[in-house]
Amino acid sequence: MTSTFALWTAAVFYRCGVMMVVIWFYVVLADKSNNYHIDNLCDRKRSQQLYKKIDGAVLTSDNKENVNCLITFQTDSVLQKFMLRFEDLKLGCNDHLFIYDGAHAYGSYKVDLSCHKNEHHVGTIYTRTNFVTLKYVTYGWDHTGNGFKLVLTAFKDTPLECRGFRCQNNLCIHNDLTCDQVNHCGDNSDESSHAFCLGESSKTHLTASLLSSAATVVLPIVDAIFSLDIYTFFLFFFP
């Protein structure tokens, strides 16, 4: 009886251990590059300023009319700054995207974007502080096909003290921003063999595949402990 209880207890702890490993993989390897859409962030019923602390993010807007949105992003460390890079930018002449280098939309803005500028004119924008504030204003006309896709990346420009991923352009970004199919470095080195990315597969897909395989093989074996005669099970694997 004591032996049976000991084996059953070991099986329970083994199953719990497997599940904890699965949870650990999902938490530790979770993608920290958040995807935000203006429709979700800028509810017309909410007029207050929004605050988000991020390592990296992709902010998109398309054909959004009558918006008056104020969003502030903050890095995880005061030693970091923000890099902003537009992958797409097409605003109407009545629309404006103001970018402020700080935690508030006070004083002079860093950039005022409207119909006269696209992603090629703007280039890469760097902040001096660990905050960046975006004020996005649109109106109910001249909006067909308008919008933007903005990549925000928190970085340090001290590569010798980099504890994350060191881009080939010497920027230091969070490890979780690599191999997520988003160009966070600006030179795409976080999506190349330099970051040990496996072709077009992201580490999220790789992790999901490994977890699926592990769950398929290991968990049924553990379940067998509870469905089969426990002595038969251990005699089969440990004769």
Secondary structure, DSSP 8 states (H G I E B T S, - for coil): -HHHHHHHHHHHHHHHHHHHHHHHHHHHT---EEEEEHHHH--TT--S-EEEE-SEEEEEEES--S-EEEEEEE-SSTT-EEEEEEEEEE--TT-EEEEESSSSS-S--SEEE-TT--HHHH-EEE-SSSEEEEEEE--SSS-TT-EEEEEEEEEBS-GGG-SSEE-TTS-EE-GGGTTSSS--SSSSGGGSGGGT-BTTB-HHHHHHHHHHHHHHHHHHHHHHHHHS-HHHHHHHH--
